[in-house]
Amino acid sequence: MSFFKSLFLAIFATLFLTYVLGVSFIEFLDVDIYMDEQVVEPLKAISFSALVVVLLVLVALAIAMSVFGSLIFVAMLLLGGFAMLLVGVFWPILLVAGVIWLVTRDKKPVHC
């Protein structure tokens, strides 16, 4: 499953579970939410909390991706530096081996 498909499914599941569990919780406990002395509809109250939860999930995902991304970047830099070191030390041997391979390889005849 691709990354974005998984992310979309996670956001959808978060919104759905927050809505279902939130509305059920508000109706089960008979809770009224007031804002400026007016009763807020349960759907509006839950939708706002669901959006906050989704934003928190996205922030956590960005932090996790940046940490793991930086670790992968450092590992690739180390591997690339080690490869360049090996090429820098053994370049005469690699040059001679390349020349020998070019001279001694089997040449296929060209058919007309």
PANU-507371 format. One record per residue: x, y, z of N, C-alpha, C in turn; residue number from 1; residue in three letters. Coordinates in steps of 0.2 Angstrom, whole numbers, plus 5000, padded with zeros to 4 digits. Layout:
% PANU-507371
R   n_xx   n_yy   n_zz   ca_xx   ca_yy   ca_zz   c_xx   c_yy   c_zz     i    aa
R      X      Y      Z       X       Y       Z      X      Y      Z   NUM   ALA
...
END
This chain:
% PANU-507371
R   n_xx   n_yy   n_zz   ca_xx   ca_yy   ca_zz   c_xx   c_yy   c_zz     i    aa
R   5004   4994   5000    5000    5000    5000   5005   5006   5000     1   MET
R   5003   5011   4996    5007    5017    4995   5006   5021   5001     2   SER
R   5011   5026   5002    5011    5030    5008   5005   5035   5008     3   PHE
R   5004   5038   5002    4998    5043    5003   4991   5039   5003     4   PHE
R   4991   5033   5001    4985    5029    5002   4984   5028   5009     5   LYS
R   4989   5026   5012    4989    5024    5019   4988   5030   5024     6   SER
R   4991   5036   5022    4989    5042    5025   4982   5044   5024     7   LEU
R   4979   5044   5018    4972    5045    5017   4968   5041   5022     8   PHE
R   4969   5034   5022    4965    5030    5026   4965   5031   5033     9   LEU
R   4971   5033   5035    4972    5035    5042   4968   5041   5044    10   ALA
R   4968   5046   5040    4965    5052    5041   4957   5051   5041    11   ILE
R   4955   5047   5036    4948    5045    5036   4946   5041   5042    12   PHE
R   4950   5036   5044    4948    5033    5050   4948   5037   5056    13   ALA
R   4953   5042   5057    4953    5046    5063   4946   5051   5063    14   THR
R   4944   5053   5057    4938    5057    5057   4932   5053   5058    15   LEU
R   4932   5047   5055    4926    5043    5056   4925   5041   5064    16   PHE
R   4931   5038   5067    4931    5036    5074   4929   5042   5078    17   LEU
R   4932   5048   5077    4931    5053    5081   4924   5055   5081    18   THR
R   4921   5055   5075    4914    5057    5074   4909   5052   5078    19   TYR
R   4910   5046   5076    4906    5041    5079   4906   5040   5087    20   VAL
R   4912   5040   5089    4913    5039    5096   4912   5046   5100    21   LEU
R   4913   5051   5097    4911    5058    5100   4904   5059   5100    22   GLY
R   4900   5058   5095    4893    5059    5095   4890   5054   5100    23   VAL
R   4892   5048   5100    4889    5043    5104   4891   5045   5112    24   SER
R   4897   5047   5113    4898    5049    5120   4894   5055   5122    25   PHE
R   4893   5060   5118    4889    5066    5119   4882   5064   5121    26   ILE
R   4879   5060   5116    4872    5057    5117   4871   5053   5123    27   GLU
R   4876   5048   5124    4876    5044    5130   4876   5047   5137    28   PHE
R   4880   5052   5137    4881    5056    5144   4876   5062   5144    29   LEU
R   4872   5063   5138    4868    5069    5138   4872   5075   5140    30   ASP
R   4877   5077   5136    4881    5083    5138   4879   5088   5133    31   VAL
R   4878   5094   5135    4877    5100    5131   4883   5104   5131    32   ASP
R   4886   5106   5125    4891    5110    5124   4889   5117   5122    33   ILE
R   4891   5122   5126    4889    5129    5125   4895   5134   5123    34   TYR
R   4893   5138   5118    4898    5143    5116   4894   5150   5115    35   MET
R   4896   5155   5119    4893    5161    5119   4885   5160   5121    36   ASP
R   4884   5156   5126    4878    5155    5129   4873   5152   5124    37   GLU
R   4875   5149   5119    4871    5145    5114   4873   5138   5114    38   GLN
R   4869   5133   5113    4870    5126    5113   4873   5125   5106    39   VAL
R   4879   5122   5106    4883    5120    5100   4880   5113   5098    40   VAL
R   4879   5112   5091    4876    5105    5089   4882   5100   5090    41   GLU
R   4880   5094   5092    4885    5089    5093   4890   5088   5086    42   PRO
R   4887   5088   5080    4891    5087    5074   4896   5093   5074    43   LEU
R   4895   5099   5075    4899    5105    5075   4905   5104   5080    44   LYS
R   4903   5102   5086    4908    5101    5091   4913   5095   5090    45   ALA
R   4910   5090   5087    4914    5084    5086   4918   5085   5079    46   ILE
R   4916   5089   5075    4920    5090    5069   4926   5095   5070    47   SER
R   4925   5099   5074    4930    5104    5076   4936   5100   5080    48   PHE
R   4934   5095   5085    4939    5091    5088   4942   5086   5083    49   SER
R   4938   5084   5078    4941    5079    5073   4946   5083   5069    50   ALA
R   4945   5089   5067    4950    5093    5063   4956   5094   5067    51   LEU
R   4955   5095   5074    4961    5096    5078   4965   5090   5078    52   VAL
R   4962   5084   5079    4965    5078    5080   4969   5076   5073    53   VAL
R   4966   5078   5067    4969    5077    5061   4976   5081   5060    54   VAL
R   4975   5087   5062    4981    5092    5062   4986   5089   5066    55   LEU
R   4985   5087   5072    4990    5084    5077   4993   5078   5074    56   LEU
R   4989   5074   5070    4992    5068    5067   4997   5070   5061    57   VAL
R   4995   5075   5058    4999    5077    5052   5006   5080   5055    58   LEU
R   5005   5084   5060    5011    5087    5064   5016   5081   5066    59   VAL
R   5013   5076   5069    5017    5070    5072   5020   5067   5066    60   ALA
R   5016   5066   5060    5019    5063    5054   5025   5067   5051    61   LEU
R   5024   5073   5051    5030    5077    5049   5036   5077   5053    62   ALA
R   5035   5077   5059    5041    5076    5064   5044   5069   5063    63   ILE
R   5040   5064   5063    5043    5057    5062   5047   5057   5055    64   ALA
R   5044   5059   5050    5047    5059    5043   5053   5063   5043    65   MET
R   5053   5069   5047    5059    5073    5046   5065   5069   5050    66   SER
R   5063   5066   5056    5068    5063    5060   5071   5057   5056    67   VAL
R   5067   5052   5053    5069    5047    5050   5072   5049   5043    68   PHE
R   5069   5054   5040    5072    5056    5034   5080   5059   5035    69   GLY
R   5081   5062   5040    5087    5065    5042   5092   5059   5043    70   SER
R   5090   5054   5047    5094    5048    5048   5096   5044   5042    71   LEU
R   5091   5044   5037    5092    5040    5031   5097   5045   5027    72   ILE
R   5096   5051   5027    5101    5056    5023   5108   5055   5026    73   PHE
R   5109   5055   5033    5116    5054    5035   5119   5048   5034    74   VAL
R   5115   5042   5034    5117    5036    5032   5119   5036   5025    75   ALA
R   5115   5039   5020    5117    5039    5013   5124   5043   5012    76   MET
R   5124   5049   5016    5130    5053    5015   5137   5048   5018    77   LEU
R   5136   5045   5023    5141    5041    5025   5143   5035   5020    78   LEU
R   5138   5032   5017    5140    5027    5012   5143   5030   5006    79   LEU
R   5140   5036   5004    5143    5039    4998   5150   5041   4999    80   GLY
R   5152   5044   5005    5158    5046    5007   5163   5040   5007    81   GLY
R   5161   5034   5010    5165    5028    5010   5166   5025   5003    82   PHE
R   5161   5026   4998    5162    5024    4991   5167   5028   4988    83   ALA
R   5167   5035   4989    5171    5039    4986   5178   5038   4989    84   MET
R   5179   5037   4995    5186    5035    4998   5188   5029   4994    85   LEU
R   5184   5024   4993    5187    5018    4990   5189   5019   4983    86   LEU
R   5185   5023   4979    5187    5025    4972   5193   5029   4972    87   VAL
R   5194   5034   4977    5200    5038    4977   5206   5034   4979    88   GLY
R   5206   5029   4983    5211    5025    4985   5213   5020   4979    89   VAL
R   5208   5017   4976    5209    5011    4972   5208   5013   4964    90   PHE
R   5209   5020   4963    5207    5022    4956   5212   5019   4951    91   TRP
R   5219   5018   4952    5223    5016    4947   5222   5008   4946    92   PRO
R   5220   5004   4951    5218    4997    4950   5212   4997   4946    93   ILE
R   5207   5001   4947    5201    5001    4944   5202   5003   4936    94   LEU
R   5206   5008   4935    5208    5010    4928   5211   5004   4924    95   LEU
R   5216   5001   4927    5220    4995    4924   5215   4990   4923    96   VAL
R   5210   4988   4928    5206    4983    4927   5201   4985   4921    97   ALA
R   5199   4991   4921    5194    4993    4915   5197   4992   4908    98   GLY
R   5204   4994   4908    5207    4994    4901   5208   4986   4899    99   VAL
R   5210   4982   4904    5211    4975    4903   5204   4972   4901   100   ILE
R   5199   4974   4904    5192    4971    4902   5190   4973   4895   101   TRP
R   5192   4980   4893    5190    4982    4886   5194   4979   4881   102   LEU
R   5200   4977   4883    5205    4974    4878   5203   4967   4877   103   VAL
R   5202   4963   4882    5201    4956    4882   5194   4953   4881   104   THR
R   5189   4958   4881    5182    4955    4880   5181   4952   4874   105   ARG
R   5176   4948   4873    5174    4944    4867   5170   4949   4863   106   ASP
R   5172   4950   4857    5169    4954    4852   5164   4950   4848   107   LYS
R   5158   4952   4848    5153    4948    4844   5153   4950   4837   108   LYS
R   5153   4945   4832    5153    4947    4825   5147   4950   4823   109   PRO
R   5147   4955   4818    5141    4959    4816   5139   4955   4810   110   VAL
R   5132   4953   4810    5129    4949    4805   5125   4954   4800   111   HIS
R   5126   4954   4794    5123    4958    4789   5117   4955   4786   112   CYS
END
